[in-house]
Amino acid sequence: MARQKDLMSRLADAGEEAFARMAGSQTTTRVVESIGSMRERMDDLQRKVRGIDELEKRVAKLEKEVAALSKPKTTRAKSTSGTTARKTSSSRTSARSQTPKKTP
C-alpha cells in the first residue's frame, strides 16, 4: 500500500510539474489568446447570421408585395386602354357637335 501511495504521489507531482511548464510556455499563452479571439469572432458571426435571417424575412415580404402589385398592373393596362378609347370617341363626338349641320 505504501508503494501505491508513493506511485500516486509521483504521478501527481509529475502532473503538477507538467502543468506548471505548460502554463509558463509562450505557446500556451498564444493558444489561450487565440481561443479568446476565436470566441469573439464566433459571437460576431452569430450576430451577423441573426441579421441575415431578419433580412431574408424582409426580402420575402417585399417579394410578395411586389408580386401583388405587379398582378393588378396588367388589369389596369386594359382599363387604361379602354379609357383612352373612350376619350378618343368622346373627343370626336364633341368635335361633331361643334360643327354646324348642313341643311339640304
Secondary structure, DSSP 8 states (H G I E B T S, - for coil): -HHHHHHHHHHHHHHHHHHHHHHH-HHHHHHHHHHHHHHHHHHHHHHHHHHHHHHHHHHHHHHHHHHHHHHHHHHHHHHHHHHHHHHHHHHHHHHHHHS-----
